[in-house]
Amino acid sequence: MPQWLKDLVGRNKAALRFSAALHAQQSIDKLTLHTVCHAARCPNRGECFNCGDATFMVLGDICTRGCRFCAVTKARPLPPEENEPARVAQAIKEWAIRYAVLTMPTRDDLKDGGAAHFARVIEAIHSLTPDVKIEPLISDLRGDEAALKTVLDARPDVLAHNVETVPQLYHAVRVGADYHRTLTLLERSKKLAPDILTKTGFMVGLGETPQQVTALMKDLRSVGVDLLTIGQYLAPSAAHYPVARYPEPAEYQAWEQEALSLGFKGVASGPLVRSSYRAGALYRKAVLSK
């Protein structure tokens, strides 16, 4: 890892000791909630917690798939917790969050992939804090259109699902996932609910070529994706998929400009950008662009 990136990660980790971040952690612990910030070992926790941002992970913190890039635990998941929707809604109210991001592990063990439970979380937030904007970051739900419709019927403001990498690397990086299934989900979301923005994100530094990145962005625009995030892949451990390279900051700027030229309404591109990083600001940028 280049020194400039080590320094950037170090500054964010140091911010975890600030009072706002400590308060956020106390609230998470009190309400026994999961966050993808912890489960995926996100390097932005310090910055986001101090800004009052967090991505809540519903349906537990255990995934049924074994993607080689991901730090989320792979094992047999527990059943959905009936009181989880109320706990998440309460945390969002306590933090005075105005833009809530919700994510989930892939739950292939559940008939609907967890869609009904996920929708109940969205409905609980709407009930307790009606003005909060909500962005669910969902799994591929095994391509089940009815399950996708269940989530959309709960009326989120953005529907997010990550493509993660170029199609040429799926067999090596995304075990159990399918590139065309991901594109189909994003396309269906736009057809079922045209007024709900769609969003996706992918990592770089896995061995993709510039031509493959361009082709991927064109595919995403062809199915109407509105919002895009691009960030550096950081291997959670030596046992995970290895990092192939560390693009320089100027490359991220070039990708952002290329994506905007293709018609994306909002793009966040940078070494430590993650799919939910400063999601509210990206949403507002897209709304203003309309």
C-alpha positions as CSV (number, residue, x, y, z in Angstrom):
1,M,0.0,0.0,0.0
2,P,1.4,3.4,-0.9
3,Q,2.3,5.8,1.9
4,W,-0.3,8.4,0.9
5,L,-3.1,5.8,1.2
6,K,-1.7,4.5,4.6
7,D,-1.8,8.1,5.9
8,L,-5.4,8.6,4.7
9,V,-6.6,5.4,6.4
10,G,-4.7,6.4,9.6
11,R,-6.4,9.8,9.8
12,N,-9.8,8.1,9.6
13,K,-9.0,5.6,12.2
14,A,-7.8,8.3,14.6
15,A,-11.1,10.0,14.2
16,L,-12.8,7.1,16.0
17,R,-11.5,8.5,19.3
18,F,-13.5,11.8,18.8
19,S,-16.6,12.3,21.0
20,A,-19.2,12.1,18.2
21,A,-17.8,8.8,17.0
22,L,-17.7,7.4,20.6
23,H,-21.3,8.5,21.1
24,A,-22.3,6.7,17.9
25,Q,-20.6,3.5,19.0
26,Q,-22.4,3.7,22.4
27,S,-25.8,4.0,20.6
28,I,-25.0,1.0,18.4
29,D,-24.0,-1.1,21.4
30,K,-27.0,-0.1,23.5
31,L,-29.5,-1.0,20.8
32,T,-27.5,-4.2,19.8
33,L,-27.4,-3.2,16.2
34,H,-25.1,-4.4,13.4
35,T,-23.4,-2.0,11.0
36,V,-21.7,-2.8,7.7
37,C,-19.1,-0.2,8.9
38,H,-17.9,-2.8,11.4
39,A,-18.7,-6.0,9.6
40,A,-16.8,-5.0,6.4
41,R,-14.1,-3.2,8.4
42,C,-14.7,0.1,6.5
43,P,-11.8,2.5,6.7
44,N,-14.2,5.5,6.8
45,R,-15.8,4.8,10.2
46,G,-14.1,7.6,12.0
47,E,-15.2,10.3,9.4
48,C,-18.7,9.0,9.0
49,F,-19.5,8.4,12.7
50,N,-18.4,12.0,13.4
51,C,-20.7,13.2,10.7
52,G,-23.6,11.2,12.2
53,D,-23.6,8.7,9.3
54,A,-23.7,5.0,9.6
55,T,-24.9,2.1,7.4
56,F,-27.1,-0.3,9.4
57,M,-26.9,-3.9,8.6
58,V,-30.2,-5.7,9.0
59,L,-30.9,-9.4,9.0
60,G,-27.8,-10.1,11.0
61,D,-24.1,-10.0,10.1
62,I,-23.6,-13.5,8.6
63,C,-23.7,-14.0,4.9
64,T,-24.6,-17.2,3.0
65,R,-22.1,-16.7,0.2
66,G,-18.4,-16.6,0.1
67,C,-17.2,-13.6,-2.0
68,R,-13.4,-13.5,-1.8
69,F,-13.2,-9.7,-1.4
70,C,-15.6,-9.4,1.6
71,A,-14.9,-9.4,5.4
72,V,-18.5,-10.2,6.4
73,T,-18.7,-13.6,8.3
74,K,-19.7,-16.6,6.2
75,A,-21.7,-19.2,8.2
76,R,-25.3,-20.4,8.9
77,P,-27.3,-17.2,9.7
78,L,-29.7,-16.8,12.5
79,P,-33.5,-16.2,11.9
80,P,-34.6,-12.6,11.4
81,E,-35.1,-10.7,14.7
82,E,-38.7,-9.6,15.0
83,N,-37.9,-6.4,17.0
84,E,-35.0,-5.3,14.7
85,P,-37.1,-2.9,12.6
86,A,-38.1,-1.0,15.8
87,R,-34.5,-0.9,17.0
88,V,-33.1,0.4,13.8
89,A,-35.8,3.1,13.6
90,Q,-35.1,4.1,17.2
91,A,-31.4,4.5,16.5
92,I,-32.0,6.7,13.4
93,K,-34.3,8.9,15.6
94,E,-31.7,9.1,18.4
95,W,-28.9,10.1,16.0
96,A,-31.2,12.6,14.2
97,I,-30.2,11.0,10.9
98,R,-31.7,12.6,7.9
99,Y,-30.5,10.1,5.3
100,A,-30.4,6.4,6.3
101,V,-28.5,3.7,4.5
102,L,-29.6,0.1,5.2
103,T,-27.7,-2.9,3.9
104,M,-28.0,-6.7,4.3
105,P,-25.9,-9.8,4.0
106,T,-27.0,-12.2,1.3
107,R,-29.7,-14.5,2.8
108,D,-30.1,-17.4,0.4
109,D,-31.5,-19.4,3.3
110,L,-34.7,-17.3,3.3
111,K,-37.4,-17.9,0.7
112,D,-37.6,-14.2,-0.3
113,G,-34.0,-13.4,0.4
114,G,-35.1,-11.4,3.4
115,A,-37.1,-8.8,1.4
116,A,-40.2,-8.8,3.6
117,H,-38.2,-8.2,6.8
118,F,-36.2,-5.5,5.0
119,A,-39.4,-3.8,3.9
120,R,-40.6,-3.8,7.5
121,V,-37.4,-2.0,8.6
122,I,-38.1,0.7,6.0
123,E,-41.8,1.0,7.1
124,A,-40.7,1.3,10.8
125,I,-38.4,4.2,9.9
126,H,-41.1,5.9,7.9
127,S,-43.5,5.6,10.8
128,L,-41.1,7.0,13.5
129,T,-39.3,9.6,11.3
130,P,-41.3,10.3,8.2
131,D,-38.9,12.9,6.8
132,V,-35.9,10.6,6.7
133,K,-34.6,9.6,3.3
134,I,-33.9,5.9,3.0
135,E,-31.4,4.0,0.8
136,P,-31.6,0.2,1.0
137,L,-28.5,-1.5,-0.3
138,I,-29.8,-5.0,-1.1
139,S,-28.5,-8.4,-2.2
140,D,-29.4,-9.8,-5.6
141,L,-32.4,-11.6,-3.9
142,R,-31.5,-14.5,-6.2
143,G,-33.1,-12.6,-9.1
144,D,-36.6,-12.9,-7.5
145,E,-38.7,-10.0,-9.1
146,A,-41.5,-10.4,-6.5
147,A,-38.9,-10.0,-3.7
148,L,-37.5,-6.8,-5.3
149,K,-41.1,-5.4,-5.7
150,T,-41.6,-6.0,-1.9
151,V,-38.7,-3.8,-1.1
152,L,-39.7,-1.1,-3.7
153,D,-43.3,-1.1,-2.4
154,A,-42.0,0.1,1.0
155,R,-41.1,3.3,-1.0
156,P,-37.3,4.0,-0.4
157,D,-35.8,7.0,-2.0
158,V,-32.9,5.1,-3.6
159,L,-32.6,1.4,-4.5
160,A,-28.9,0.3,-4.3
161,H,-27.3,-3.0,-5.4
162,N,-23.6,-3.3,-6.0
163,V,-22.0,-4.7,-9.1
164,E,-18.7,-4.8,-7.2
165,T,-16.4,-5.6,-10.1
166,V,-16.1,-6.1,-13.9
167,P,-17.8,-9.2,-15.3
168,Q,-14.5,-10.8,-16.3
169,L,-13.6,-11.1,-12.6
170,Y,-16.9,-12.4,-11.2
171,H,-15.8,-16.1,-11.3
172,A,-12.8,-15.3,-9.2
173,V,-14.2,-12.6,-6.8
174,R,-17.9,-13.0,-6.5
175,V,-18.7,-16.6,-5.6
176,G,-22.4,-17.4,-6.2
177,A,-23.1,-14.0,-7.9
178,D,-24.0,-13.4,-11.5
179,Y,-23.2,-10.3,-13.5
180,H,-26.3,-10.4,-15.7
181,R,-28.5,-11.0,-12.6
182,T,-27.2,-7.8,-11.1
183,L,-27.8,-5.8,-14.2
184,T,-31.3,-7.3,-14.5
185,L,-32.1,-6.3,-10.9
186,L,-31.1,-2.7,-11.5
187,E,-33.0,-2.6,-14.7
188,R,-36.1,-4.1,-13.1
189,S,-36.0,-1.6,-10.3
190,K,-36.1,1.3,-12.7
191,K,-39.0,-0.3,-14.6
192,L,-41.1,-1.2,-11.5
193,A,-40.5,2.2,-9.8
194,P,-39.2,4.8,-12.3
195,D,-39.3,7.6,-9.7
196,I,-36.9,5.7,-7.3
197,L,-33.2,6.4,-8.1
198,T,-31.0,3.4,-8.7
199,K,-27.4,3.2,-7.4
200,T,-24.5,0.8,-7.7
201,G,-20.8,0.7,-6.9
202,F,-17.6,-1.2,-7.9
203,M,-14.1,-1.6,-6.7
204,V,-10.9,-1.1,-8.6
205,G,-7.4,-2.6,-8.0
206,L,-8.6,-6.2,-8.5
207,G,-6.9,-6.6,-11.8
208,E,-9.4,-5.0,-14.2
209,T,-8.3,-3.1,-17.3
210,P,-9.3,0.5,-18.2
211,Q,-11.3,-0.9,-21.1
212,Q,-13.2,-3.2,-18.8
213,V,-14.0,-0.3,-16.5
214,T,-15.4,1.8,-19.3
215,A,-17.5,-1.2,-20.6
216,L,-18.8,-1.8,-17.1
217,M,-19.9,1.9,-16.8
218,K,-21.6,1.8,-20.2
219,D,-23.5,-1.4,-19.2
220,L,-24.7,0.3,-16.0
221,R,-26.0,3.3,-17.8
222,S,-27.7,1.1,-20.4
223,V,-30.0,-0.2,-17.6
224,G,-30.6,3.3,-16.3
225,V,-28.4,3.4,-13.1
226,D,-28.5,7.0,-11.7
227,L,-25.8,7.0,-9.0
228,L,-22.3,5.4,-9.0
229,T,-19.5,4.9,-6.5
230,I,-15.9,3.8,-7.3
231,G,-13.3,2.9,-4.7
232,Q,-10.1,1.1,-4.0
233,Y,-10.3,-2.6,-3.0
234,L,-8.5,-3.2,0.3
235,A,-8.0,-6.9,1.1
236,P,-9.4,-7.5,4.7
237,S,-6.8,-10.2,5.3
238,A,-4.1,-12.3,3.6
239,A,-6.6,-15.0,3.0
240,H,-8.8,-12.7,0.9
241,Y,-8.5,-11.9,-2.8
242,P,-5.1,-10.1,-3.3
243,V,-4.9,-6.4,-4.3
244,A,-3.5,-6.1,-7.8
245,R,-2.7,-2.4,-7.8
246,Y,-3.4,1.0,-6.1
247,P,-4.6,3.6,-8.6
248,E,-3.5,7.1,-8.1
249,P,-6.0,9.9,-7.1
250,A,-5.9,11.4,-10.6
251,E,-7.3,8.1,-12.0
252,Y,-10.3,8.4,-9.8
253,Q,-10.9,11.9,-11.0
254,A,-10.7,10.7,-14.6
255,W,-13.2,7.9,-13.9
256,E,-15.6,10.3,-12.3
257,Q,-15.5,12.6,-15.3
258,E,-16.0,9.7,-17.6
259,A,-19.0,8.5,-15.6
260,L,-20.6,11.9,-15.6
261,S,-20.1,12.2,-19.4
262,L,-21.9,8.9,-19.8
263,G,-25.0,10.3,-18.0
264,F,-24.8,9.3,-14.4
265,K,-26.6,11.9,-12.2
266,G,-24.1,11.6,-9.3
267,V,-20.7,10.0,-9.0
268,A,-18.4,9.5,-6.0
269,S,-14.9,8.3,-6.9
270,G,-11.9,8.1,-4.7
271,P,-9.6,5.6,-2.9
272,L,-11.7,5.3,0.3
273,V,-15.1,5.8,-1.3
274,R,-17.5,3.0,-0.4
275,S,-21.0,2.4,-1.7
276,S,-22.6,4.2,1.3
277,Y,-20.0,6.8,1.7
278,R,-21.6,10.3,2.2
279,A,-24.7,8.8,0.5
280,G,-26.9,11.7,1.4
281,A,-24.7,14.2,-0.3
282,L,-24.6,12.1,-3.5
283,Y,-28.4,11.8,-3.4
284,R,-28.9,15.5,-3.1
285,K,-26.5,16.1,-6.0
286,A,-28.6,13.8,-8.2
287,V,-31.8,15.5,-7.2
288,L,-30.4,18.9,-7.9
289,S,-29.1,17.7,-11.3
290,K,-32.7,16.9,-12.3
